[in-house]
C-alpha cells in the first residue's frame, strides 16, 4: 500500500509540474481574454481567480471544494457572466447516473408508439433525450458546464465520466453516431466532501479548496450585498458571528449565506449594535439565532454554556 501511495504521489507531483509549465507558457493575450475576476455581485480571492483562470487555460475541469455556503455553486454563474458564456447546470442527486449526462434512450415510448402505428417510430433519434454533456459538447458558443455536488452520486459516477471528460466525446450506440465537442466547455465540478473521489478522476481535474473567508474578505462580501448597511452594525455582527463559529463542539458552523440572511434580519428588525456586543450570561445566544444555528444540538449547546456561565458567575 505504501509503495502504491508513493507511486501515486510521484505521478501527481509530475502532473502538477506539467500543469504549471503549460500555464506559465500560455500566451499572455490568451490569459487576458479568458480572465475571470471578482464581479459586482461576487467577491473572489486571488487564489480562487488564479485557480479558475488556470483551469480555463489548461482546459481541465475545475474541482471546487469548501464548506457549504461558501459560494461554490454561484461561482459557475459568475464565471459564465464574466466570460459572456451560456451556463448549463447538471444538479447531481443520489440516484443520478453518468449515462444521464450523455443521453437517455426511451425504449418504452418507442414500443408504445409502434403499437399505436406512429410514423416517428421509424426514426430512433426521436427517442433519444440529450443530456447536459451532449448539450455542452454541441453548443455553438463555448459554455460553462456546472456539475453540482458530484459527491452525492454513487462512488462509480466519477469513474464513468473519465473518458468523456478526458476525450470530450462519446458514442451513441442506438444511432451509431459519435458526439465530439466542438470546443472544450469550461467545466466546474463542486463537492461537499461527502465521499472521497477516485484518484484517477482527481488527476484529470484542477483542484481548489475555498477557504472560509477571513473578516476582511467577509467585509467585502457584505459590502457587495448590502452597500448601504451601517458600519457599526456590520462590525458588531461580524465580531459576534466569528465568536459563534469558534464555539467548540458546534455540529454545523454558520456559513457565509447564513451570515447574509442574519444581517438582513438585523436590518429589518432594526437591532441595535449594542445588543450584539452584550456579553452577559443571558446573551450568549445571539438575537435571531435561527438564521445562524440550524439544529437543536447547537442551540442546546449555547443554552448549556449560558447555564454554566450563570452558575459560575
N, C-alpha and C positions, 0 to 999 in steps of 0.2 A: 504493500500500500504506500509506504514511504517513497519507494522508487517511482511509482506512478505519479505521486504528487510532485516529486522533483521534476519529472519529465514535463508534466503539465505546466509547472511554474516556469520552466525554461522556455517552453513553447510560447507561453503568454508574454514573457519578457521580450522575446524576439518579435512577437506580433506588435507589442506596444511601440518598440523602437521603429518598426516599419511604418506604423501609422504616423509617428512623429516626423519621420523622414519625408513621407509623402505630403504631410500637411505643410512642412517647412518649405518644400519646393513647389507648392501650388502658386501660380501667378497671382500677384497682388491684386490685379484687376478682377480676377475671378472671386477672390475672397471678398472684395468690397461689394461686388454685385449681388452676392448671396449673404451679406452680413445681417445677422439678427442682433437687435439691440433692445433695450428696455423701451416700452411703448408708453403712451399716455395712461393706459389702464393696467399695466403690468410692470413690476419692478424686478428686473433680472440682475443677479450679481455678475461680476466679471467672470467668475468661474463658469457660471451657467451659460453666459453668452459665448464663451470660448468653446464649451462642450457642444452647443448647438451648431456653431459655425464649423467646428471640426467635423462633426457628423455629416453636415451638408456637403462640405468639400470632399470628404472621402467617400461619400455616397454609401454610408453604412447606417443601419438602424441605430437610433439613439435610445438606449435603455435608461429610463429615469426612475430612480427610487427615492423615497423620502417619506416622512411622516404624512399620514392623511391630513389633507387641508393645507398643504404647502404649495399648491398651485400646479401640480403635475399635469392634470387634465387640461386646465385652462391654458397651459403653455402651448399646446398644439394649435389652439385658435389664434394665439398671439403670433406664433411663427407664420401661420397662414396669412394673417393680416400684414405682417411685416414684409413677407415675400410676395404679397399680392397673388396668392395661390389658392386654389379651391381646397377646402377641408373635407376629408372623408373620415368618418368615425366608425370604428368597429368595437362596440362595447362587449367585452367578454363576460360570460356567465359560467357557472359551474357545469352547465350542460353543453356549452359551445364546443363544436368540433372544428378542427382545422379545415376540413373539406368545405365547411360553410363559407369560409372566406374566399374560396376559389369559385365554386358553383355548386348548385344542387339540382339533381335530375328528379322531376316529379313523375315517376312511373305510374302512380295511381291515377293521376289526372289523365295521362295518355291512355290508359286502359279504359277509363270511363268514357272518354271521347270516342274511342274506337267502337265501343258498344253502342254509342249513340249515332255513329256514322258521321262524325265531324270531320270535315276535309283537312283541318290543320293537323290531324294525327299523322299525316304522311311526312311532315317536317319535324324531326325530333328536336330541332332547335327551339321550337315553340314551348318546350317543356324544360328548358334549361334556365334556371334562375341564377343570374350573375351575382357573385359575392363582392365584397369590398375590395379584395385584391384585384379581381378582374376589372372592376371599375377604375381602380388606381392605375393599373397597367395600361389601359386603353384610353386614359384621359388625354385630351388634346393638349391641355396645359399641365405642366408638372405640378402634381398635387401634394398636399401634406396628408399622410395617412396616419391616423391615431389608432393604435391597438391598445385599448384601455384596460388596465388591470389584468394582464396576461396570467398572473399567478392564481386567478380564480379558477382557471380551467384545469383539466386533467394534466398530470405530470408529463404525458406524452405530447401534449399540444405543441409546445415549442419545437420539439424534435420533428414533428410532422410538417413544420413550416420551413425547415432548414433549407431544403433545395429551392423552394420558391423565392425565399428572401435572398438567397445567395446568387442564384442564376437568373432571377427575375423573369421566370417563365414557368408555365405548367401545361400539361396535356389534358385535353377534354376527350375522354375515351368514347363518349357517345357520338360525337360528331367527327372525331379524328383530327381536330384542329389543335394547333399549339398557340397558346396566348403568350406573347412576348411583350414585355414592357417597352413602350415607345421611348420612354426616358425614365430613369430611376426615380420613383417618388421619394420625397422626404418622409422617412418613416420614424414615428415616435412611439415607443413602447413604454407603458408605465407598469409599475409593480409596487405592491404594498408589502412585499416580503412575506406573504402568507405561505409560499412554497419556495424552495430553492430551485433555481432554473438550471438546466443541464449545461455542463461545461462547453459542449460543442456549440450550443446556442450563444452562450456568453462570448465566445471567441469571435463571433461574427458581428458583435454589437460594439458601439462606442458607449461607454458607461459613465453615468454621472449621478451622484447622490446629492439631493438638495438638502443642505444643512438647514436646520431650523433658523430663521432669521434672528440676528442679534438685535439689540434695541435700536441701533441707528438705522438698520435696514427696515425694521418694522415701522419706524417713524416715517420713512419714505413711502412705505406701502399705505399707511394710514393717510398721508397727505394726498395720495392718488385718489383714494376712495372718498375721503372727507376733507376737501380742501378748506372748508370754512369752519372746521371744528376748533374749539377753544384750546389753546396750547396748555393751559393749566389742567384741563380735563384729561388731555392725552397723557401728560406727564404723570398724573396720579394713577390713571388707568393702566398705563404700561408698567409702572412700578408694582402695582397690585397683581397684574396679570403674570409677570415673571415670578413673583412670590408664590402664586398658586402653582405654577408649573414646577417650581423647585421643591414643593412639598414631597418628602419621601413617602413612597407607598401608593402614589396615585395610580389607579388602574388605567386611566386614559387622561393624558395631559391635554389641556385645551390647545387647539390649533390656531393658525392664522385666521381662517374663515370664522372661527368661533369668537375670536377677539373682535373682528369687524362687526359681527352680529351684536356682541355685548356693547360696543361703543355706540352703535345705532340706538340701542335701547336706552343707554345712559343719556344720550342727547334728547330722545323723545320724552323721557321721564324727567329731564332737567335735573339730574342728580348733581348735587354739589360736590366738587372735587375734594373738599374737606371730609366728606363722608367716606370716600375711598381711602383717605390717608389715616383714618382712625385705626388704631391697633390694639384697642382694649379687648378684654376677654370675650365680650359679647359680639364682636365684629370680625371674627376670624373668617366667617363665610362672607364673601363679597356680595353686595346687593345685586339682585337679578342674576344670581349664580346659575340659574337654569340654562343660561346661554353658554356657560363655560363647563360646568360639571354635567356629564351626560349619563351617569349611572348612580344607583343608590349607594354603592360601596364607597365612592369618593365623597358623597355628601355625608355619609356616616363617619368617614374618616375625619372630616372637618368638625363634625359635632363632637367626636371623641376628643379631638385636640382642644376644642373650646372648653369641654368639661374638665380636662386635666389642667388646663391653664387657669380656670377659675378656682379649682381646688388648691393648686399650688399657690395662687395669689392670695 
